[in-house]
């Protein structure tokens, strides 16, 4: 009898205890793995929205700094302005800037089209209009504001544009960005 | 016992690693906001200098750095609407946190944000303003900073 008992490896109780401990540890590890996958996914989403945001802000602020005054109302609705919110819509901005790809001035506009930030430029030489998206569909922009100060040449205030970007990426990532740009061309009235 | 100890240590270690990564992502997002707020600080001071240049044509007695205190004393009072530094219209709380009114980071209305923007302007030379902007924020006990510096010259 004793021999038989010794040969049998584990009792039922030992097996149950062993399996229980094993499964508890296994479920903890599995849970950890699931959490890290989720974290990884949200990190990637945040990273993507951060890089898109910094790209679009650099792009826009560089363009806005280099704006030229409109002296013939060919782009803006009034002569002698540097910037204009299209139709008084603060989520849109229009201005003239030199377009290096065409080697001529163009009328630029930044606006929001269905949550995507879009640039349109109309050549002041040929009148040809081209548009391009500056952000992808993954980046949902909740709010875009261009606040103008001193945009008219008939004051001694150098034009200033405040850019506000409020966006939601995937996985509930939220980001509020604000920056201000001062036009580089001095706003001397002409 | 030994096996359980090793497994537990490993699991806890891995878990805290993941938690830290999440916090860092949060810090990175705020760092981007802070960087642009710092840039705003520099641009506003530059804008005041350029506006002085426009004004000096009709008011020849105006100093090129009028309204910009180059005392070297750090001050938090400046926002996107400011036309002088320090801006006396700017009323920040005792902790100098920038406020957020639903659209703008500003110094009058809204709830406090986590950001503080300290600006120090030193006049190292009668023709040079040394502008130092330091935006700091605290996340989960850790304080982070973005520091930007620019020299503005009397070039007219």
Interface residues (C-beta under 8 A of the other chain):
Chain A: X21 X25 X28 X29 X32 X35 X36 X39 X42 X43 X46 X47 X50 X53 X54 X57 X61 X143 X145 X147 X149 X150 X156 X157 X158 X160 X162 X164 X173 X175 X176 X177 X178 X179 X180 X181 X182 X186 X187 X188
Chain B: X4 X7 X11 X14 X15 X18 X21 X22 X25 X28 X29 X32 X33 X36 X37 X39 X40 X43 X44 X46 X47 X50 X51 X53 X54 X55 X57 X58 X80 X81 X83 X100 X103 X104 X105
